[in-house]
Amino acid sequence: MTKTNPLFSVLMANYNNERFIEEAVQSVQVQNYPDWELVIIDDASTDNSWEIITRLARYGSRIRIFRNKTNMNVGVTKKKCVELASGEICGILDADDAITPDALVSMVEAHNNYPECSLISSKHYLCDETLRIDRISEVQEPIEPGKSYLESTAGIVHPFWSFKKKYYDETKGFSVDFVLAEDQDLFYKLEEVGELYFLNRPLYYYRIHKDGISTNEKTAIAYSFHIQAMMEALSRRRKNKPNERYKREARTVAGNIHNFLNWGIGKIRVKRMFGHILSLICLNPRYITDWTVLRTIGWMLKNP
């Protein structure tokens, strides 16, 4: 951090959110923190999103807009957002959600207070389709003391979350292979280069609607990608001499796979199952020679 009021880059990857994106943009424009920019990339939407984005960008140079020529995926688009960002701190705002007026100032204060932290997350409000608040989400807690994020059963990172660009640059960043759970994949990478901190206040309005990720089959598919992110984190971490923490992480991941096989497969339609579940059970060539994979499968066989 080079100054008390660093530039904060709010990053937004949009695809077909014409109903919600204006409200998301407006929530940035009313921030109490003055030093911000908003980077929006439209992933070749087929609705009127681009027309709305173009109109909103006319209100100020701090809104920078870009458009993919063809539909890529969320991992590719978010990676491009970071590459285009100018800020020392970056935060992700989904185009169908919004942030509270004090979200940026709260995050900047926390980043200034905890320079060793690569990632800072907060609580969020659960809202209906009109963004009317129902309640504060109950699932966010600090990571369990003495545990890593990968092995912690509590402390799930949720929005609003932000990261220091200098730490992000020490990782490979957003993975272009992830069409879901790309955020979780990045969380594990950021944990490997810095510390994670939990800000115990709601700074984000999370909209629940029929097309959102938290509905129906999408939840199970997203979690299958989350399992893949866990396996990739284990694969990276095994390059160091395995220690007791690593062994606990491997066992925790195995438990997550076991639990998912009980609840998740039944929620995924057969035509989608093979592509996601086969990668889930580690038949991906990147993992098949990894002893952690074999150990994980062995644990599953012993604990049906």
Buried (B, 14 or more C-beta within 10 A) or exposed (E): EEEEEBBBBBBBBBBBBBBBBBBBBEBBEEBEBEBBBBBBBBBBBEBEBBEBBEEBBEEEEBBBBEBBEEBBBBBBBBBBBBEBBEBBBBBBBBBBBBBBBBBBBBBBBBBBEBEEBBBBBBBBBBBEBEBEEEEEBEEBBBBEEEBBBBBBEEBBBBBBBBBBBBBBEBBEBBBBBBBBBBBBBBBBBBBBBBBBBBBEBBBBBBBBBEEBBEEEEBBBBBBBBBBBBBBBBBBBBBEEEBEEBBEBBBBBBBBBBBEBBEEBBEEBEEEEBEEBBEBBBBEBEBBEEBEBBEBBBEBBEEEE
